[in-house]
Amino acid sequence: MVSGLWKEGFSLELFAKPGVGGIIERYIDGIVYILIQDRVKENGGAENGLIEIPAGKIREFENIFDCLRREIWEETGLKVVEIEGETEVVITEANGYKVINYMPFACSQNIEGDYPIMVNTFICKVEGQALENTNETQNIRWVSLMELKNLLQNKEKNFYPMHVATLKKYLNLKMK
């Protein structure tokens, strides 16, 4: 059997956890900056201390955009004022279901490792002053795209793997 566990003749399926992440943009004097932080999670293991973008798990039946706002607030103290793609959302209600259809900027999934998660990442804008650290993050800071590019080129192993390809995609889009 490829996935799941067998016990006494029946299968116990295990599932990936859905998550959301935010590439938070801020323009200062015409220069694009994004927010990065150092990961500090309870039971975070080897991933603690790695550079990441704000992200977290989606609660049962939580709207993904509400989740993104909540996670960014919890991890940075910033209020999300715009999420790219949110105005194009389609909601369908039928047969007791309410379904939201959306298009994230990027999607990533751990297919090996300690933590089975899938993250839908969106580009967003915020207002307010970022906290210095929280119970999940530290060293919250704004970096220019050039700084981000240099960090990824020279210290990629310092980044949380879930966000590396997404940040490279973002840089390719913005630095054309």
C-alpha positions as a printed Julia matrix, in Angstrom:
176×3 Matrix{Float64}:
   0.0    0.0     0.0
   1.4    3.39   -0.99
  -0.34   5.58    1.62
  -2.26   4.98    4.81
  -1.84   2.34    7.49
  -3.25  -1.17    7.64
  -4.64  -2.39   10.93
  -6.69  -5.52   11.41
  -7.89  -5.62    7.83
  -8.91  -1.99    7.34
  -7.11   1.05    6.07
  -6.59   4.23    8.06
  -6.03   7.02    5.58
  -3.83   9.97    6.47
  -4.33  13.33    4.79
  -2.3   16.45    4.09
  -3.24  19.56    6.07
  -4.45  22.57    4.07
  -2.65  25.85    4.66
  -2.4   29.38    3.37
   0.53  31.76    3.06
   1.01  35.4     2.21
   3.63  37.26    0.23
   3.11  40.67    1.81
   4.12  43.55   -0.43
   4.92  47.1     0.62
   6.14  49.9    -1.63
   8.58  52.39   -0.12
   9.83  55.19   -2.39
   8.83  53.14   -5.44
  10.77  50.05   -4.3
   8.96  46.78   -3.59
   9.63  45.15   -0.25
   8.21  41.92    1.11
   7.94  40.72    4.68
   9.96  37.74    5.82
  10.38  36.28    9.28
  12.19  33.55   11.14
  10.1   30.51   11.95
   9.6   29.7    15.65
   6.85  27.11   16.13
   6.09  24.97   19.17
   7.53  21.54   18.34
   9.03  23.14   15.2
  12.11  20.96   15.26
  14.78  21.55   12.62
  12.57  24.06   10.77
  12.72  26.56   13.64
  14.96  29.47   12.72
  14.38  29.11    8.97
  13.26  32.14    6.95
   9.62  32.03    5.91
   6.62  34.08    4.88
   3.56  34.23    7.17
   1.53  31.05    6.78
  -0.65  28.65    8.71
  -3.29  25.98    8.7
  -6.89  26.5     7.59
  -9.46  25.66   10.23
 -12.41  23.43    9.35
 -14.85  25.37    7.12
 -12.79  28.58    7.45
 -12.8   30.79    4.36
  -9.22  30.74    3.01
  -9.1   34.55    2.84
 -10.28  34.88    6.44
  -7.59  32.37    7.39
  -4.9   34.39    5.62
  -5.99  37.55    7.43
  -5.99  35.71   10.77
  -2.58  34.08   10.25
  -0.93  37.33    9.15
  -2.43  39.16   12.14
  -1.33  36.44   14.58
   2.2   36.2    13.18
   2.93  39.86   12.41
   0.3   42.14   13.96
  -0.48  43.52   10.48
  -3.98  43.99    9.06
  -4.51  42.64    5.53
  -6.23  45.22    3.33
  -5.93  43.54   -0.07
  -5.47  39.97   -1.33
  -4.86  39.54   -5.06
  -7.59  37.42   -6.59
 -10.11  37.8    -3.78
 -12.44  39.98   -5.87
 -12.64  37.21   -8.51
 -13.9   34.57   -6.04
 -16.92  32.54   -7.1
 -19.15  31.08   -4.39
 -21.53  28.24   -5.21
 -24.29  27.1    -2.87
 -26.14  23.84   -3.53
 -27.29  20.7    -1.73
 -26.27  22.02    1.69
 -22.78  23.02    0.56
 -21.18  26.41    0.17
 -18.07  26.21   -2.0
 -15.53  28.95   -2.66
 -13.55  28.87   -5.92
 -10.34  30.92   -5.99
  -6.99  31.21   -7.75
  -3.89  31.49   -5.53
  -0.58  32.89   -6.74
   1.15  29.56   -6.06
   0.53  26.17   -4.46
   3.09  23.94   -2.74
   2.84  20.5    -1.14
   5.26  18.56    1.03
   5.41  15.09   -0.54
   8.14  13.85    1.82
   9.31  14.92    5.24
   7.86  15.25    8.72
   4.83  17.4     8.04
   2.2   16.71    5.32
   0.95  20.18    4.37
  -0.33  21.89    1.23
  -0.05  25.7     1.1
  -1.96  28.06   -1.18
  -0.03  31.35   -1.31
  -1.46  34.75   -2.17
   0.09  38.17   -2.75
  -1.35  40.74   -0.4
  -1.01  44.23    1.03
  -1.28  45.22    4.69
  -1.43  48.23    6.93
   0.01  48.84   10.36
   3.32  48.32   12.08
   4.82  44.83   12.2
   5.58  43.34   15.59
   9.19  42.5    16.4
   8.32  38.9    17.19
   5.41  36.68   18.27
   5.07  33.23   19.82
   5.45  31.78   16.29
   7.97  34.13   14.69
  10.93  36.37   15.33
  13.05  38.81   13.37
  10.05  40.05   11.32
  11.5   42.34    8.67
  11.0   43.94    5.27
  13.47  43.09    2.5
  13.76  44.52   -0.99
  13.4   42.17   -3.94
  17.14  42.46   -4.56
  17.86  41.48   -0.94
  15.44  38.56   -1.26
  17.07  37.46   -4.51
  20.53  37.56   -2.91
  19.32  35.6     0.13
  17.78  32.92   -2.07
  20.87  32.69   -4.28
  23.37  32.57   -1.44
  21.47  31.07    1.51
  18.6   29.05    0.08
  19.06  26.36    2.75
  18.16  29.01    5.37
  14.6   29.17    3.97
  11.66  26.99    4.92
  11.51  24.63    1.88
   7.74  25.1     1.41
   8.27  28.73    0.36
  11.41  28.59   -1.81
   9.83  27.88   -5.24
   6.98  30.32   -4.51
   9.41  33.13   -3.67
  11.49  32.38   -6.77
   8.31  32.5    -8.9
   7.42  35.82   -7.29
  10.88  37.26   -8.0
  10.71  36.11  -11.65
   7.36  37.88  -12.01
   8.39  41.12  -10.31
  11.98  41.53  -11.53
  11.34  41.31  -15.27
